[in-house]
Amino acid sequence: MFRNVEIALASLYVTTTGVLIAGIYYVHQILGVEQWGIIAFLSLIMTLVVGGILAKIAITPLREHFHHLERFSKETLHELNLPINTITANVQMLRKSHTDEKSLKRLERIEIAAEMLKERYNELDYMIKKQSEREKIEHFDLREVIEERLVFLRSLYPSVTWDVMIASYVVNCDRIGLGKVIDNLIENGVKYSPKNPIITITLQDNTVSIKDQGIGMDEITLMHIYDRYYQSDSTMAGYGIGLNLVKRYCDRYGIALHISSRINEGTCVKLEFKKKGIVDG
């Protein structure tokens, strides 16, 4: 498909160049027009018309490809939702008939895995909607979002000690995307911390602070943390795109992102929202 687009674009270039040369020749030699300003203007008009037609022909396959990809993604998400709900429903039923400690622990692990799948489902759904510029701007309390994410993260990371001090603060932005930002920053703190980590989360005035006591970063790493696919430790899980997405979200909604870190002392990430809790969309 992309090969066809390349051929179409090459044809567009050759054809428009040919039309330009032929137009100049026709107006100057055949019609006998000597004013080069008029010749240039008429040639430009002809080139724009032909170029627009050929550009539409060249872009059509690419547009059809993206429409197909978007439709396929939506259908796949719809199909994923059914097994996730089935797993959750059956686990709840099994809890009624299995009450011994060993079975309950197994069911709890299944529930956590299903919840992780559901989170990935929501994330994919959000990314598809974001690509189509259909973000939902909401007016909400930032404290509620942090508490919602902590309910999920506490079950996912039972060995973490959580030091949480959050006050209410109202913002106006994409709630789902902000939840993903909070998830990413907290998960980074856990991932790059030793066993039984301590994660400190505060929300005071217009600033959210997420601090860990992990391995920290040097100055060179701090210079590259927003680069897509960059990872300071290749042995760690992930694809190195998290902070890149966080940075893009913060830029989108005018949130100041501050990261400070020291080797073997930990990292502190701060999200500074605009005063009065208003973030322009």
C-alpha positions as CSV (number, residue, x, y, z in Angstrom):
1,M,0.0,0.0,0.0
2,F,2.7,2.5,0.9
3,R,4.6,1.5,-2.2
4,N,1.6,2.7,-4.2
5,V,1.6,6.0,-2.3
6,E,5.3,6.5,-3.1
7,I,4.6,5.9,-6.8
8,A,1.7,8.3,-6.7
9,L,3.7,11.0,-5.1
10,A,6.5,10.6,-7.6
11,S,4.0,10.8,-10.4
12,L,2.6,13.9,-8.7
13,Y,6.0,15.6,-8.8
14,V,6.8,14.6,-12.4
15,T,3.3,15.6,-13.7
16,T,3.1,19.0,-12.0
17,T,6.6,19.8,-13.2
18,G,5.6,18.8,-16.7
19,V,2.4,20.9,-16.5
20,L,4.3,23.9,-15.3
21,I,6.8,23.7,-18.2
22,A,4.1,23.0,-20.8
23,G,2.0,25.8,-19.5
24,I,4.8,28.3,-19.7
25,Y,5.6,27.2,-23.3
26,Y,2.0,27.3,-24.4
27,V,1.3,30.7,-23.0
28,H,4.5,32.2,-24.2
29,Q,5.0,30.6,-27.6
30,I,1.5,29.6,-28.8
31,L,-0.5,32.5,-27.3
32,G,2.3,35.0,-27.7
33,V,2.0,36.5,-24.2
34,E,5.2,38.4,-23.4
35,Q,4.3,39.6,-19.8
36,W,6.1,37.1,-17.6
37,G,4.0,38.1,-14.6
38,I,0.9,36.9,-16.4
39,I,2.6,33.7,-17.6
40,A,3.8,32.9,-14.1
41,F,0.3,33.5,-12.6
42,L,-1.4,31.3,-15.2
43,S,1.2,28.6,-14.8
44,L,0.7,28.6,-11.0
45,I,-3.0,28.3,-11.3
46,M,-2.7,25.3,-13.7
47,T,-0.1,23.7,-11.4
48,L,-2.2,24.1,-8.3
49,V,-5.3,22.6,-10.0
50,V,-3.4,19.5,-11.3
51,G,-1.4,19.2,-8.2
52,G,-4.5,19.2,-6.0
53,I,-6.1,16.5,-8.1
54,L,-3.1,14.3,-8.0
55,A,-2.5,14.9,-4.3
56,K,-6.0,13.7,-3.6
57,I,-5.4,10.5,-5.6
58,A,-2.1,9.9,-3.8
59,I,-3.5,10.4,-0.3
60,T,-6.6,8.3,-0.8
61,P,-4.9,4.9,-0.2
62,L,-3.2,6.2,3.0
63,R,-6.5,7.7,4.3
64,E,-8.3,4.3,3.6
65,H,-5.5,2.5,5.5
66,F,-5.9,4.6,8.6
67,H,-9.6,4.3,8.5
68,H,-9.3,0.5,8.3
69,L,-6.7,0.5,11.2
70,E,-9.0,2.6,13.4
71,R,-12.0,0.4,12.6
72,F,-9.9,-2.8,13.3
73,S,-8.7,-1.3,16.6
74,K,-12.2,-0.5,17.8
75,E,-13.5,-4.0,16.9
76,T,-10.5,-5.6,18.7
77,L,-11.2,-3.5,21.8
78,H,-14.8,-4.6,21.7
79,E,-13.8,-8.3,21.5
80,L,-11.4,-7.9,24.4
81,N,-14.0,-6.4,26.7
82,L,-16.1,-9.7,26.7
83,P,-13.4,-12.1,28.0
84,I,-12.3,-9.6,30.6
85,N,-15.9,-9.3,32.0
86,T,-16.2,-13.1,31.8
87,I,-13.1,-13.7,33.9
88,T,-14.3,-11.1,36.5
89,A,-17.8,-12.6,36.7
90,N,-16.5,-16.2,37.1
91,V,-14.0,-15.2,39.7
92,Q,-16.8,-13.7,41.8
93,M,-18.8,-16.9,41.4
94,L,-15.8,-19.1,42.4
95,R,-15.3,-17.0,45.6
96,K,-18.7,-18.3,46.8
97,S,-17.7,-21.9,46.6
98,H,-13.9,-21.7,47.4
99,T,-13.3,-20.3,50.8
100,D,-9.9,-21.9,51.7
101,E,-7.0,-19.5,51.9
102,K,-5.0,-21.1,49.1
103,S,-7.9,-20.9,46.6
104,L,-8.7,-17.3,47.7
105,K,-5.1,-16.3,47.0
106,R,-5.2,-17.8,43.5
107,L,-8.5,-16.1,42.8
108,E,-7.0,-12.8,44.0
109,R,-4.1,-13.2,41.6
110,I,-6.6,-13.8,38.7
111,E,-8.6,-10.7,39.7
112,I,-5.4,-8.6,39.7
113,A,-4.4,-10.0,36.3
114,A,-7.9,-9.2,35.0
115,E,-7.8,-5.7,36.4
116,M,-4.4,-5.2,34.6
117,L,-6.0,-6.3,31.3
118,K,-8.9,-3.9,32.0
119,E,-6.4,-1.1,32.6
120,R,-4.6,-1.9,29.3
121,Y,-8.0,-2.0,27.6
122,N,-8.9,1.5,28.9
123,E,-5.5,2.8,27.9
124,L,-5.9,1.5,24.3
125,D,-9.3,3.0,24.2
126,Y,-8.0,6.3,25.4
127,M,-5.1,6.3,22.9
128,I,-7.5,5.7,20.0
129,K,-9.8,8.5,21.0
130,K,-6.8,10.8,21.5
131,Q,-5.6,10.1,18.0
132,S,-9.0,11.2,16.8
133,E,-8.9,14.4,18.9
134,R,-11.9,13.4,20.9
135,E,-10.6,14.0,24.4
136,K,-13.2,14.5,27.0
137,I,-12.4,17.7,29.0
138,E,-13.9,17.5,32.5
139,H,-14.1,19.6,35.7
140,F,-13.0,17.4,38.6
141,D,-11.2,17.1,41.9
142,L,-7.6,15.9,41.4
143,R,-7.7,14.3,44.8
144,E,-10.4,11.9,43.6
145,V,-8.3,10.8,40.6
146,I,-5.3,10.0,42.8
147,E,-7.4,8.1,45.3
148,E,-9.0,6.1,42.4
149,R,-5.6,5.2,41.0
150,L,-4.2,4.2,44.4
151,V,-7.1,1.7,44.9
152,F,-5.8,-0.2,41.8
153,L,-2.1,0.3,42.5
154,R,-2.3,-0.8,46.1
155,S,-3.7,-4.2,45.0
156,L,-1.1,-4.4,42.2
157,Y,1.9,-3.6,44.5
158,P,1.1,-5.0,48.0
159,S,4.7,-4.7,49.2
160,V,4.8,-0.9,48.8
161,T,4.5,1.4,51.7
162,W,2.4,4.3,50.8
163,D,2.9,7.7,52.4
164,V,-0.1,9.8,51.1
165,M,-1.0,13.4,52.0
166,I,-3.4,14.8,49.5
167,A,-5.8,17.8,49.7
168,S,-8.6,18.7,47.3
169,Y,-7.7,20.7,44.2
170,V,-10.0,21.2,41.2
171,V,-8.7,21.0,37.6
172,N,-10.2,21.1,34.1
173,C,-8.6,18.7,31.7
174,D,-8.7,15.1,30.3
175,R,-9.4,13.0,33.4
176,I,-8.5,9.6,31.8
177,G,-5.3,10.9,30.5
178,L,-4.3,12.4,33.8
179,G,-5.0,9.0,35.5
180,K,-2.5,7.4,33.0
181,V,0.0,10.1,33.9
182,I,-0.3,9.4,37.6
183,D,-0.1,5.6,37.0
184,N,3.0,6.0,35.0
185,L,4.9,8.1,37.5
186,I,4.0,5.9,40.4
187,E,4.9,2.7,38.5
188,N,8.2,4.2,37.6
189,G,8.9,4.9,41.3
190,V,8.1,1.3,42.2
191,K,9.9,-0.2,39.3
192,Y,13.2,1.6,40.0
193,S,13.1,1.1,43.8
194,P,14.5,-1.8,45.9
195,K,12.2,-4.4,47.5
196,N,9.5,-3.1,49.8
197,P,9.7,0.5,48.4
198,I,8.3,3.6,50.0
199,I,6.3,5.9,47.7
200,T,5.4,9.4,49.0
201,I,2.5,11.2,47.3
202,T,1.5,14.7,48.2
203,L,-1.0,17.2,46.8
204,Q,-0.7,20.6,48.2
205,D,-2.0,23.9,46.7
206,N,-1.6,23.3,42.9
207,T,1.3,20.8,42.9
208,V,1.3,17.0,42.9
209,S,4.5,15.4,44.1
210,I,5.5,11.7,43.7
211,K,8.7,10.7,45.4
212,D,10.5,7.4,45.7
213,Q,13.7,6.2,47.4
214,G,15.0,4.2,44.5
215,I,18.2,4.0,42.4
216,G,17.8,7.6,41.1
217,M,19.3,9.1,37.9
218,D,22.5,10.9,37.0
219,E,22.6,14.1,35.0
220,I,23.1,12.3,31.6
221,T,20.0,10.2,32.2
222,L,17.9,13.2,33.2
223,M,18.8,14.8,29.8
224,H,17.3,11.9,27.9
225,I,14.3,10.8,30.1
226,Y,11.7,12.4,27.7
227,D,13.2,10.7,24.6
228,R,10.9,8.1,23.2
229,Y,12.1,4.5,23.8
230,Y,15.0,5.6,26.0
231,Q,15.7,3.4,29.0
232,S,18.5,4.0,31.5
233,D,18.4,0.3,32.4
234,S,17.7,-2.1,29.6
235,T,17.1,-5.0,32.0
236,M,13.9,-3.3,33.3
237,A,10.5,-4.1,31.9
238,G,8.9,-1.5,29.6
239,Y,9.5,0.3,26.3
240,G,10.7,3.6,27.5
241,I,7.8,5.6,26.2
242,G,6.1,6.5,29.5
243,L,7.7,9.8,30.3
244,N,7.5,10.8,26.7
245,L,3.7,10.5,26.9
246,V,3.7,12.2,30.3
247,K,5.6,15.2,28.9
248,R,3.2,15.4,25.9
249,Y,0.2,15.4,28.2
250,C,1.7,18.1,30.4
251,D,2.5,20.3,27.4
252,R,-1.0,19.8,26.1
253,Y,-2.6,21.1,29.2
254,G,-0.1,23.6,30.4
255,I,1.1,21.5,33.4
256,A,4.7,22.3,34.5
257,L,6.7,19.1,34.9
258,H,9.7,19.1,37.3
259,I,11.9,16.1,37.8
260,S,14.8,16.0,40.3
261,S,16.9,12.9,41.1
262,R,20.1,11.8,42.7
263,I,21.9,8.4,42.4
264,N,20.9,6.0,45.2
265,E,18.7,8.7,46.8
266,G,15.6,8.5,44.7
267,T,13.6,10.6,42.3
268,C,10.9,13.3,42.9
269,V,8.4,14.2,40.1
270,K,6.2,17.3,40.5
271,L,3.2,18.3,38.4
272,E,2.5,22.0,38.8
273,F,-1.0,22.9,37.6
274,K,-2.1,26.4,36.7
275,K,-3.3,28.6,39.6
276,K,-6.9,28.4,40.6
277,G,-7.1,24.9,39.3
278,I,-7.9,25.9,35.7
279,V,-6.0,24.1,33.0
280,D,-6.9,25.4,29.5
281,G,-7.9,22.7,27.0
